[in-house]
């Protein structure tokens, strides 16, 4: 079972960069594929990036080459480095397994607002 606890929210201008962190509870974090999701205002939550247990990464088209997902198994943590931020990146960001399994739960998320 996994529950992510995401770092605090942030606001900034287009072109900026932030790093979000997620501390995952549950056992055997190192054995889980992890993902970063986001939910933009008025839209459904969507998966944006994943990282396998071996460190292989995958991104959806809209964040490719701008976002980098990483993990630290010793800290049960996943990270999302976001560069060249755009207003359309404004969303609440969550981490969880892709897809979440029975018993997994969502954290409170972290609000990221990109606006000039």
Secondary structure, DSSP 8 states (H G I E B T S, - for coil): --EEEE---EEE-TT--EEEEEEEESS-GGGS-EEEEEE-TTS--EEEEEE-TT--EEE-GGGTTTEEEEEEGGGTEEEEEE-S--GGG-EEEEEE-SS--TT-B----EEEEE--
